[in-house]
């Protein structure tokens, strides 16, 4: 069921989103060669708790850690471990925080040391596709307008658009209706209304968009082993557009 959030709920979602944003900023200096993803998870969990919130992902459907750390060909849901970041890696860090029963959710892909120009462009184009999709978030537009805009831009850059994974509503659950695909047809799907809160999150690849699930039942990788990038913001639909809840 799609819910329209009240002003009180939007304020709590904004506070949860700000904690997520601040957690990303806190982690940035640590994202470098030699650190383990488990250490990043530990830092994030302690920081989120220090802000009187709880990690949204820990225990969600049995997920074992507080953040997702997806490296290189890992698209999403990489589980933090003793894996050490290497020079040239790219890493998507997906963070959720729950504040007084309401969630914030945002992912960003970061570079580790000196990355290839190809990967730099992948990150730049994927981030840009997020904001191109967000331009379609306004009352009266439809979910299909968001996906169509992301797909058109991504494919113009020669990138693969993962279809099995999508954005979603956000509220008292970290994943709510509606689904927000990164592909689609303009003027189709759910109509956007003021007060709806959604997470838009393009997941794009340098090769085929086909994916595989690893034996841990969480980590999703590209089938062809090519790199993937992931950028996500939670936003609220306003009178004439949107406002980012997982920003400054």
N, C-alpha and C positions, 0 to 999 in steps of 0.2 A: 504494500500500500504506500502510495506517495503522500507525504505529509507537507503541509505548509507551516513553516515555523513562525512562532510568535516573536515579538521583539525581545522578550526575555530569553527565549531559546536561542535566538540569533546572537545575543550578547554572550551567552555561555559557550556557544560554538566558536565565537570570535576569540574568547579567552583560551579555549582548547587549541584553536588553530595557532594562536600566538605562541603557546608553549611548544608546539611542533616546530614552528619557524625558528624559535630561539634554540631548540635542541639541534637543528641543522647547523645554525651558526656556531654553536658551542663545539660541535664535532669537527668543523672544517679544519682547524689547525692540526688535528690528529690524523687526518686522512693523508698519509704519506707512506713511502716505502718503509717496510719493516714492522708495521703494526699489524696485529691480527684482527680479524673481523670480530672475534669474541671480545677483544678489548674495547672495540668501538661499541659493541652492544652493552657492555658493562658500564661504559661512560654514559651512554644514552639513558639507560635505565635509571641510574643514580640521579642524573640531571632531571629527568621527568618527575621522579618521586620528590626531588627537592623543590619542585614547583607545585606541590600539593596535587599532583595528577598521578595517573597510573598508565603504564604502557598498554595501548589498545590491543596490540597484536599478541601479547604473551598469553597463552592459553586459548586463544581464539581458534576454535575447531581443533584444538590440540597443538597449535603452533608453539614451539618450545622456547622461543626467545623474544626479546622486546622489540627488535627492529629486523628488517630484511636487508641483507647485504648481497647484492647480485653483481658478480664480477664478469666482465668481458662478454662471453656468449651466454651468460645467465640473464634471462629476461626479467624475471621477478621471483620473489619468495626464496631467495638464497638464504640459508640458515647460517648465522654466525658460527665460526669454528676457530680452530687453530691455524687456519690458512693465513699466510702472511701476504700483505700487499706488496706487489713488485713494481719497479719502475716501468711505466708504460701501460699499466692497468687502467681500465675505467671501472668505476663501481657505482651502481645505483643503490642509494640508501633510502629506504621507505620507512617513514616514522609515523606512528599514530599515538595520540595521547588522549586520555579520557579525563575530563575535568567536570566534577559534579554531575556525572552521568551523560555528558555530551562529548563528542569526539572531534578531533582534528586529524587530518590525514594528508600527508604530502611526501612526494618522492622527488629526489634530485640525483642526477648522475654527475659524478666528480672525476677529475683526472688525477692520476698518481704519477708525479714526476713528469717525465717527457713522453708524451703520447704522440702517436702518428698523426699526420695531417688529416688522414682519412677519418680517424676516430674523433679528432677535434671537430671536423665538419659534421659528423654524425650527431655529436652532442649539440652543436649550435643549431642544426636543422630541427632536431627533435624538440629542443626548448622553444624554438620559434613556432613549431607546429602547435604547441600547447596554447600559446597566446593567440594564434590564428583561430584555433577552436574556441577560445574564450570570447573572441569578438562576436561570436554568434549567440552568446548567452544574454538574452533579453526577453522580457515578457512578450508573448505572442509567437516567438520563434519555436522551433521544434528540436527535439533531440537529434533528429537526422541532419539538421543544419550544422550541428557541431561536428559530427563524424564526417560529413561530406567535406567540410572545410579542411579538417586535418588530413583526410585521405588525399585530397587533391594536391595539397602542398607537399605531403610526404612523397607521393608518387612522382611529382615533378622534380624531386630531388633524387629520385632513383632508389628510394628506401622502401623496405617491406613493411606493411602494416599488419601487426599481429591481430587476428580476428577473434581468437578464442578468449581473449582477455579484454576487459573494458573498465571504464569508470563507473560511478555508482552514486546513489544518494548517500548522504551522511546525516546523522542525527544522534539519537540515543543508542543506535547501533552503528558501528564503523562502516558497515555495508548495508544500505537500504535501497529500496526502489527509488528511481528507475535505473536500469542499466544505461550506461552512456558509452556506446561503441565509438571506436576511432575510425570508422568508415560508415558510409551510409548514403542516403538519397535526400537531397534538400526537401523540406516541407513534408517530412514523414516523421512518425513517432510521436511521443508524448509532447504536448504543448507546454512550454515553460511559463511559469507564473511567479509573480513576486512572492518571495518567502521560501521558495524551494532552495534547498542546499544540495549541491552536487560536487563530486570530485571528477575533474576532467584529467585524464592521464594517458597521453599517447605513449605507446611502447613500439618503437620502430627498430628495424634491423638493417644492417648493411648488405644483407643477402636475401634469401628466401624468408618469407614470414612464417614458415612452418616451424612448429615447436614440438618439444618432447618433454615429458615429465620424468625426472630422475627417480631412483629407487627410494629416496627419502620421502617420497609422496608430497613434496613441497616444491623443490627447486625446478623451475622451468627453464629450459635452454633452447637455443636455436638449433634446428635439426642439422643445418649445414655447418655449425660451429662458428659462424660469423658473429661479430659483436652486435650488441643491442643496447639501446639507451631508453631511459624512462624518466619522464618529468610529470609532476602532478601537483595541482593546487585544488584545495577545497574552496568553493565560492558560493555566495548567496545571490540569488536573482533579486535585483533592485527594481525601482520604478522604471528605469530606462536602460538597464544594463546589468552589470554584476559588480560585486565587491569581493576581492580576495580575502579569505579568512585565515589563510596560512602564510601571511606576509607580515611586513612590519606594521 
